[in-house]
Amino acid sequence: MKTKAWLFLILANIFWAGNLVFGKSVTADFPPVWAAFLRWAIAASVLLPMAQLVEKPSWIQIWRRNWGLLLFMSLIGIAIYTLLTYTALKYTSSTNGSLINSLTPAVVSVLSFLFLKEKVKFRQGAGLILSLIGVLTVLTKGRLLAIFDTSYNMGDAILLAAVFLWAVYSIVSKRAQHLPPIAFVAMTAVLGVLFMTPLLFMQPLHREQVTPLGIMGIIYLGLFPSIGSFLFWNRGVKELGAGKASITMNLMPIFTAGLSILFGQPLLLSQVIGGTIVIAGMLLSANPMSRKQAVSNAGAHHGGELTLKPVSHIESKCT
């Protein structure tokens, strides 16, 4: 049973890595806003009937009691975050995107310390600093001393903004733990699609540029990272606990690099070195939870990333 749980967690992370790799190729056919819109439209069309079948939620009651929270989280976590991610992937590599996303736990920790007064242990802080050095190694192509003189890629800067928004989303998402998880993600997906609809006219879609590969990529984004990762992650957390499950998130940069190579994207030495440092930092900062905590968290709600990243995943990691 535990072997199957680890397999579920690995698959979830592979699908999340695929979001960045396929997202990179999809933006060659679709404008970023169309990529984000179609991804969540596909996900919503599957999640709505799934939630009705599995959870049978009271949709109207959920909306009346949580409309402000749902609007905020769909705007920040579905519409803006996803749009920024796909916009960034037009200018930077999927490998860079994965490594920059790995900064999320550091940003979450800082915001939690500033606004929630949560303490940061020495080991956790040291690991986060080490991870930051790893990301800077990637962004500066290994020339850390030239950090202030380096001309940064616009895509990297956009992803850093997305990481900040996702950190805000992850902190606020704790307020949604009382909601049915599938219904919650379905509702935020629908609202996110509605938010993005007016923006479609700002980036018109040129149908003649859409290829079969681009269509396959959109379908992948709508099904695998948006739904598949969500289901596999929750199954793995249920068996192993959130603490152990979070360790597997350190594999995502490796999976992203591997998939990028398969799709013909070059892998730089600075990315290899930086990625190794990032993973080492994440392992150092991992805070093993007690068995009692892990069992307790395993039953908690794990809400959307948008790549549908669950709440527990964000608290322990990150997009």
C-alpha positions in Angstrom: 0.0 0.0 0.0 2.8 2.4 0.8 4.6 1.6 -2.4 1.4 2.6 -4.3 1.2 5.8 -2.3 4.7 6.8 -3.2 3.9 6.0 -6.8 0.9 8.3 -6.6 3.0 11.1 -5.2 5.6 10.7 -7.9 3.0 10.8 -10.6 1.5 13.9 -9.2 4.8 15.7 -9.4 5.5 14.4 -12.9 2.2 15.9 -14.0 3.0 19.2 -12.3 6.4 19.2 -14.0 4.6 18.5 -17.3 2.5 21.7 -16.7 5.7 23.8 -17.1 7.0 21.8 -20.1 3.8 21.5 -22.0 2.9 25.1 -21.0 6.1 26.2 -22.7 5.1 24.5 -26.0 1.4 25.5 -25.7 2.3 29.2 -25.6 3.8 28.8 -29.0 0.3 28.1 -30.4 -2.0 29.9 -27.9 -1.7 33.4 -26.4 -1.1 33.0 -22.6 -4.6 34.1 -21.7 -6.1 31.5 -24.0 -3.9 28.8 -22.6 -4.9 29.7 -19.1 -8.6 30.0 -20.0 -8.8 26.7 -22.0 -6.9 24.8 -19.3 -9.3 25.8 -16.5 -12.4 25.5 -18.8 -11.5 21.8 -19.4 -10.7 21.3 -15.7 -14.0 22.8 -14.6 -16.1 20.8 -17.1 -14.6 17.6 -15.4 -14.5 18.8 -11.8 -18.1 20.0 -11.6 -19.8 16.7 -12.4 -17.1 14.9 -10.4 -17.8 17.0 -7.3 -21.6 16.4 -7.7 -21.1 12.7 -8.0 -18.6 12.3 -5.2 -19.4 15.0 -2.7 -23.0 16.1 -3.6 -22.3 19.6 -2.2 -24.9 22.4 -1.6 -23.5 24.8 -4.2 -25.8 27.7 -3.3 -25.0 27.4 0.4 -21.3 27.2 -0.2 -21.5 30.3 -2.4 -23.6 32.3 0.1 -21.2 31.6 3.0 -17.9 31.9 1.2 -18.4 34.1 -1.9 -15.7 36.6 -0.9 -13.1 33.9 -0.3 -14.0 32.1 -3.5 -13.8 35.3 -5.6 -10.4 36.2 -4.1 -8.8 32.8 -4.5 -10.1 32.3 -8.0 -8.8 35.7 -9.1 -5.4 35.3 -7.4 -4.8 31.5 -7.7 -6.6 30.6 -10.9 -6.7 33.7 -13.2 -3.7 35.8 -12.4 -1.3 33.2 -11.3 -1.9 30.9 -14.3 -1.8 33.8 -16.7 1.5 35.0 -15.3 3.0 31.5 -15.4 2.1 31.0 -19.1 3.2 34.5 -20.0 6.6 33.9 -18.3 7.0 30.6 -20.2 7.1 32.6 -23.5 10.4 34.2 -22.3 12.1 31.7 -20.0 12.7 27.9 -19.9 10.5 25.4 -18.1 13.5 24.3 -16.1 14.0 27.9 -14.9 10.3 28.0 -14.1 10.5 24.9 -12.0 13.5 26.1 -10.0 12.0 29.6 -9.4 8.7 28.0 -8.3 10.8 26.1 -5.6 11.2 29.5 -3.9 7.6 29.4 -2.8 8.2 27.8 0.6 10.7 30.6 1.4 8.2 33.3 0.4 5.4 31.5 2.3 7.7 31.3 5.4 8.5 35.0 5.3 4.9 36.1 4.8 3.8 33.7 7.5 6.4 35.2 9.9 5.4 38.8 9.0 1.6 38.4 9.1 0.9 35.3 11.0 3.8 35.5 13.5 4.8 31.9 12.7 8.3 31.0 13.9 11.0 29.8 11.5 13.4 27.3 12.9 17.1 27.6 12.3 17.3 24.5 10.1 14.3 25.6 8.1 15.7 29.0 7.6 19.2 27.6 6.6 17.5 25.4 4.0 15.5 28.2 2.5 18.6 30.4 2.2 20.4 27.5 0.5 17.5 27.1 -1.9 17.6 30.8 -2.7 21.3 30.5 -3.5 20.4 27.7 -5.9 17.8 29.7 -7.7 20.2 32.7 -8.0 22.8 30.3 -9.4 20.3 29.5 -12.2 19.2 33.1 -12.8 22.8 34.4 -13.0 24.0 31.4 -14.9 26.4 30.6 -12.1 27.9 34.1 -11.7 26.6 34.9 -8.3 29.1 37.8 -7.8 27.5 39.5 -10.9 24.0 39.4 -9.4 23.6 43.2 -9.6 25.0 43.5 -13.0 23.2 40.6 -14.7 20.5 41.4 -17.2 17.6 39.1 -16.1 15.2 37.4 -18.3 11.7 39.0 -18.3 10.1 35.6 -17.9 12.1 35.0 -14.7 10.9 38.3 -13.2 7.3 37.5 -14.1 7.6 34.1 -12.4 9.0 35.6 -9.3 5.8 37.8 -9.2 3.7 34.7 -9.7 5.5 33.0 -6.8 4.7 35.9 -4.5 1.0 35.7 -5.5 0.9 32.0 -5.0 2.4 32.4 -1.5 -0.4 34.8 -0.7 -2.9 32.4 -2.1 -1.5 29.5 -0.1 -1.7 31.4 3.2 -5.3 32.5 2.5 -6.3 29.0 1.3 -6.1 27.8 4.9 -9.5 29.5 5.4 -11.0 27.1 2.8 -10.2 23.9 4.6 -13.8 23.5 5.7 -15.1 23.3 2.2 -15.5 20.1 0.1 -12.2 19.9 -1.7 -13.4 18.9 -5.2 -16.3 21.3 -5.1 -14.0 24.1 -3.9 -11.5 23.6 -6.8 -14.4 23.3 -9.3 -16.0 26.6 -8.1 -12.7 28.5 -8.2 -12.0 27.1 -11.6 -15.4 28.3 -12.9 -14.9 31.7 -11.4 -11.4 31.9 -12.8 -12.7 31.2 -16.3 -15.2 34.0 -15.9 -12.5 36.4 -14.8 -10.4 35.6 -17.8 -13.2 35.7 -20.4 -13.0 39.5 -21.0 -9.2 39.3 -21.4 -9.6 36.9 -24.4 -10.3 39.9 -26.6 -6.9 41.5 -25.6 -5.0 38.5 -27.0 -6.9 37.3 -30.0 -6.4 33.6 -31.0 -5.1 33.0 -34.5 -6.6 29.6 -35.4 -4.3 29.1 -38.3 -1.4 28.9 -35.9 -2.9 26.2 -33.7 -1.3 22.8 -34.3 -2.5 19.3 -33.2 0.4 19.3 -30.7 -0.9 22.5 -29.2 -4.4 21.1 -28.8 -2.9 18.0 -27.2 -0.9 20.2 -24.9 -4.1 22.1 -23.8 -5.9 18.9 -23.1 -3.0 17.7 -21.0 -2.9 20.9 -19.0 -6.7 20.7 -18.3 -6.6 17.0 -17.2 -3.3 16.0 -15.8 -1.8 18.8 -13.6 -5.2 20.3 -12.9 -7.1 17.1 -11.9 -4.7 14.1 -12.0 -2.1 15.7 -9.7 -4.9 16.8 -7.3 -6.3 13.3 -7.0 -3.0 11.4 -6.8 -1.6 13.9 -4.3 -4.5 13.4 -1.9 -4.3 9.6 -2.2 -0.6 9.7 -1.3 -1.1 12.1 1.6 -3.9 10.0 3.0 -1.6 7.0 3.2 1.7 8.6 4.2 0.8 11.9 5.8 1.6 15.4 4.6 5.1 15.5 6.1 6.4 12.6 4.1 4.5 13.5 1.0 6.0 17.0 0.9 9.5 15.6 0.5 8.6 14.3 -3.0 8.1 17.9 -4.2 11.9 18.2 -4.3 11.8 15.9 -7.3 9.8 18.3 -9.5 12.9 20.3 -10.8 14.4 16.9 -11.8 11.3 15.8 -13.6 11.0 19.2 -15.3 14.6 19.0 -16.5 14.2 15.5 -17.7 11.0 16.3 -19.7 12.6 19.4 -21.1 15.5 17.4 -22.5 13.0 15.0 -24.1 11.3 17.9 -25.8 14.6 19.3 -27.1 15.3 22.1 -24.6 18.9 22.6 -23.6 20.1 21.9 -20.1 22.8 24.3 -18.8 25.4 23.4 -16.2 24.3 26.3 -14.1 20.8 24.7 -14.0 22.2 21.4 -12.9 24.3 23.0 -10.1 21.5 25.3 -9.1 18.9 22.6 -9.1 21.1 20.4 -6.9 21.5 23.2 -4.4 17.7 23.9 -4.4 16.9 20.3 -3.7 19.6 20.1 -0.9 18.0 23.2 0.6 14.5 21.8 0.5 15.7 18.6 2.1 17.5 20.6 4.8 14.4 22.7 5.6 12.0 19.8 5.6 10.4 19.6 9.0 9.4 16.0 9.7 6.1 16.0 11.5 5.1 13.8 14.3 2.9 10.8 13.5 -0.1 12.5 15.2 0.4 15.7 13.1 0.8 13.8 9.9 -2.4 11.7 10.5 -4.3 14.9 11.4 -3.1 16.8 8.3 -3.8 13.9 6.0 -7.4 14.4 6.6 -7.3 18.1 5.9 -8.5 19.8 2.7 -5.9 20.2 0.0 -7.0 23.0 -2.4 -6.0 24.0 -5.9 -2.3 25.2 -7.8 -2.6 25.9 -10.0 -1.2 23.3 -11.2 -3.7 22.4 -8.4 -1.2 22.5 -5.7 -2.7 21.4 -2.4 -2.5 23.5 0.8 -0.2 21.0 2.6 2.0 20.9 -0.4 2.4 24.6 -0.4 3.1 24.8 3.3 5.9 22.4 3.0 7.3 23.4 -0.4 5.5 25.6 -3.3 3.7 26.8 -8.4 
